[in-house]
Amino acid sequence: MYLLELSKLSHAERGSPVKIARAISAVINANDDLGLLVGNWSNDYRDGVAPHSWTGSVAIFEQYLKSGGRSVKYGQCWVFSAATVTANALVVLSSTAIDGEIEVRISVGTVITAALTCSPIHPVCRTLGIPCRSVTNYVSAHDTDSSLTVDKYFDSHGEEIQGGPDGHCSDSCWNYHVWNDVWMSRPDLPEGNGGWQVIDATPQEQSDALFRCGPASVEAVKRGKVGLAYDTPFIFAEVNADVCHFQEDKSSHWGFSALNINQYT
């Protein structure tokens, strides 16, 4: 409940699983609101705990509470995801846990979806939690400029131009990324977009001025309905972006021409 206070949701808004899930995706990371976990991808963890050293999310929550709400160091995507599962189990409204389901999808990468099995807090999850599962996406695209593509630019000698022609394109493909699916109805969306929804607490890009992501309907992502809330274009790109290579071309009015499309390198 302490984390929900950071979200500044009103008591009325806390009756909406959609708003609760979106808030959780923000407060699990510490980028904007002194949330639960500080992200660190530097390989220097001397003033905290290395992300790969955590063996459970309960220890993270205990450290956070015992320190008076000081953000815990450190997490990466799988830690943010595990903490999100626990957060949904502990603080959200009623529903039923779903155990044991495995689903495989292939697009830009292979998505491995494992439903939550929350052994030590299972009773809490069944009575208080939104059904939640961690999802691993292999070869996970990171679209930084909302183009729905992963763009790489090369000079006339074949050397990559970091940041692209304007210096603001840092698209990439990660070897894997972990986020969460949560189960809920979506009365705010057209019929047929309820069920599993993507949320992602790893701080990647800002959404409405905060580092948060989702909930985005999995059904909408599958059907390419990128105009639906929340952050569906970003999630769509993670699993379905074309990888586009462009090379300097003085004969082109743009200054570049397409070199390769859909090449993951």
Phi, psi and omega in degrees: 000330178300317180296323179295328177298324178296332183288342181062024173290140175289165179297326178293319180294334180290354173275358181255113176303328179298312181289324177297313182297320178295320179295319180298321180297339178272316188278347176291329174262158187260010189294325187245334197220028182054042182287195193292311193235139173266128177279145179208119179241023187268347187071010174246104185240026188297333180261019179199207179249131178298139182308322183284353182273342179292137177246004178182154184276342180300319179298326179293313180295321179297315179298319180298314183288318181293335179272004180078025178092024176277128183303138185274137178252125009219167176224157165231188195306317184290332178285316175302318181293315180298319178294326178294320176302313181295319180299317177296324180291329188266327194238356187260177188280184195285149171183200184232137177289150178237123188247146162084357185280136175237131179227141177238129175233148178234129173215243173301317175233183175264127181259119177254120184245121179241123181290152182298131164236101191254080190300305186288338182240025185303314179300321179297317182297317182294326186264334187239345194259151165286132175306131189215140178219152175273144182232129175252125178248115178272142189055070188262118182285145177234100182268112186267351186233019174060032179267352185066015176226159171256110188255132174232139185241141183229146177280182185293345179263002179088006178273136182293137177266105182295129180085356179074185185295333181255001178080004185246006181256112178236038178302151180202170169239119178276150178296329171199162174211147182239129174227201182227150165250138174235149185256126179194163170280157179233076179295346179277353182243164175303154181304142178100000183250014174279188182093219183293135180231138179276131165230153184215116182269350176294126183286103179248298180229154178281145174232116186052046172075006176232151175281097180202167181204128177091184004283135177244130183297125176300322178297319178296320178297315180299324184266002178071026179275075189282358179272000184266147179285152356243137174061026180300321178301321181294315179293318178304316181295325181301325184252351189216016182286142167282140174265118188243126176253131179236140180238146178306134182213106183294340180278350180270138179296335179277336182098354179222155172226155182294132180256308177217149175235134176069033176257117179271084173205000000 
